[in-house]
């Protein structure tokens, strides 16, 4: 983090200290302790609930008959979730989608209209991980920028726009899609000032903007930019419901009512009109409430832990430039696989990974709120034996 990011982080950490000591929903981890005896799981953005834990959570949520079911993903707690996210993102409306792949696809498809050229990051999920679905199913022409980077610039966008307009058959760029944080760049964020410049350029040139914000709620404690501020630069925003809101599946797509309101027809046309989505929406609803404050406190615990581990000569911390909740830990004098096994016996889950056999990749999530940084440090040191 740079100095500005650190100042913003300290403000958020101070604010998060005002929430209760556990910082957790009432029964969020009861089963986690009972079944796995796990303190902290560093292997994902969320809590990695087991099927048993998920089922028991649903049973507790529905015990008082306050979870209203939906009909083909309409009304009930699904609609409640859509309204909640529209407000969080500062958009007029939101619609549930069964997957993020579909949310991104339908957003770009709708925004592009008849202007089939779309600018995306070379490292984006849309370009790399969807089997060319936007090209094959919606006749979109994806133009990539930012090779092996999280960012691209307004100047690069301008060069593409001018080139497409100057062809013998003039074409127009219809939409720019930006993913942030970028999964393929280990959670690196797209630089906010560049985002603003690109958004200004797009508006001046009648180009629509889409944010693949699957993990955008994870960015704020590290950048100091609120989710609403990010979303304000874009016509549409997608947010994942399973990565850290712990639903079994699902996504939210938010934007102007004129585009979002009829989207359930397109969703069904693509086979995404699930008969019932309440088991996803109910859990996402539950974990969304208070998430921003809880995650800020989890980040504060992680930063304290990083500081403590950095002071130990057996550990070396590697931060991602412009990164978020992912960092690398090198364990000197011990292979990471053995160290991870030792951690597991001491109720911490982590995975080996990185450029050397001594590296672990650690991801910050809400499970850090189960203990203090001092307790975690003690276990890390104990696991060196």
FENTAHU-V495105 format. One record per backbone hydrogen bond with DSSP energy under -1.0 kcal/mol. CO is the residue of the C=O (numbers start at 1). NH is the residue of the N-H. E is the energy in kcal/mol with one decimal. If there is no record, write none. Layout:
BEGIN
co nh e
CO NH E
CO NH E
END
This chain:
BEGIN
co nh e
2 6 -2.6
3 7 -2.2
4 8 -2.4
5 9 -2.6
6 10 -2.4
7 11 -1.8
8 12 -2.1
9 13 -2.9
10 14 -2.3
11 15 -2.2
12 16 -2.6
13 17 -1.2
15 18 -1.6
16 19 -1.7
25 28 -1.2
29 33 -2.1
30 34 -1.5
31 35 -2.9
32 36 -2.0
40 349 -2.7
42 363 -2.0
50 54 -2.8
51 55 -2.6
52 56 -2.5
53 57 -2.3
54 58 -2.4
55 59 -2.2
56 60 -2.1
57 61 -2.5
58 62 -2.2
62 65 -1.9
68 77 -3.0
74 71 -2.1
75 79 -1.2
76 80 -1.6
77 81 -2.0
78 82 -2.3
79 83 -2.5
80 84 -2.0
81 85 -2.4
82 86 -2.2
83 87 -1.8
84 88 -2.2
85 89 -2.4
86 91 -2.7
93 255 -2.4
95 253 -2.3
97 251 -2.4
98 250 -1.1
99 103 -1.7
100 104 -2.8
101 105 -2.1
102 106 -2.9
103 107 -1.9
104 108 -2.6
105 109 -2.7
106 110 -2.3
107 111 -2.7
108 112 -2.3
109 113 -1.5
112 115 -2.3
114 116 -1.1
116 141 -3.1
117 174 -2.7
117 175 -1.2
118 143 -3.2
119 177 -3.2
120 145 -2.0
121 124 -1.4
124 128 -2.1
125 129 -2.6
132 136 -2.7
133 137 -2.8
134 138 -1.1
134 140 -1.8
141 118 -2.7
143 120 -2.5
145 122 -2.6
146 149 -2.2
153 157 -1.9
154 158 -2.5
155 159 -1.9
156 160 -1.8
157 161 -2.7
158 162 -2.5
159 163 -1.8
160 164 -2.5
161 165 -1.8
162 166 -1.2
164 171 -2.5
174 208 -2.2
175 119 -2.2
176 210 -2.7
178 212 -2.8
182 185 -1.1
182 187 -2.0
183 186 -1.6
188 182 -3.0
191 195 -2.1
192 196 -2.4
193 197 -2.1
194 198 -2.7
195 199 -2.7
196 200 -2.3
197 201 -2.3
198 202 -2.9
199 203 -2.3
200 204 -1.9
201 205 -1.3
202 207 -2.9
203 206 -1.1
208 176 -2.4
209 235 -1.8
209 236 -1.6
210 178 -2.5
211 213 -1.7
211 238 -2.5
212 180 -1.8
213 216 -1.8
215 218 -1.9
216 219 -1.2
219 222 -1.6
219 223 -1.7
220 224 -3.0
226 230 -2.2
227 231 -2.8
228 232 -1.9
230 233 -1.6
231 234 -2.0
236 211 -2.4
237 254 -2.8
238 213 -1.2
239 252 -2.5
241 247 -2.2
250 241 -2.2
251 97 -2.8
252 239 -2.4
253 95 -2.5
254 237 -2.2
255 93 -2.0
256 259 -1.1
256 260 -2.6
257 261 -2.5
260 263 -1.8
262 265 -1.6
263 267 -2.9
264 268 -1.8
265 269 -2.1
266 270 -1.8
267 272 -3.1
268 271 -1.8
272 274 -1.6
275 72 -3.1
277 280 -1.3
277 281 -2.3
278 282 -2.9
280 284 -2.3
281 285 -2.9
282 286 -1.7
283 287 -2.3
284 288 -1.9
285 289 -1.3
288 291 -2.1
290 294 -2.2
291 295 -3.3
292 296 -1.8
293 297 -1.7
294 298 -2.1
295 299 -2.6
296 300 -1.8
297 301 -2.0
298 302 -2.3
299 303 -2.6
300 304 -1.8
301 305 -2.3
302 306 -2.8
303 307 -2.0
304 308 -2.0
305 309 -2.9
306 310 -2.4
309 312 -1.6
312 315 -1.8
314 332 -2.9
316 330 -2.9
318 328 -2.5
320 323 -2.2
322 189 -2.7
325 364 -2.9
327 362 -3.0
328 318 -2.8
329 360 -2.4
330 316 -1.7
331 334 -1.1
335 339 -2.2
336 340 -2.9
337 341 -1.7
338 342 -2.2
339 343 -2.6
340 344 -2.1
341 345 -1.8
343 348 -2.3
344 347 -1.8
347 39 -3.5
347 40 -1.2
349 42 -3.3
351 361 -1.8
356 359 -1.5
357 336 -3.1
358 331 -2.7
359 353 -2.6
360 329 -2.7
362 327 -2.4
365 368 -1.8
366 369 -2.3
367 370 -1.6
368 371 -1.1
372 376 -2.1
373 377 -2.7
374 378 -2.1
375 379 -1.7
376 380 -2.4
377 381 -2.4
378 382 -2.5
379 383 -2.1
381 384 -1.5
382 385 -1.4
END
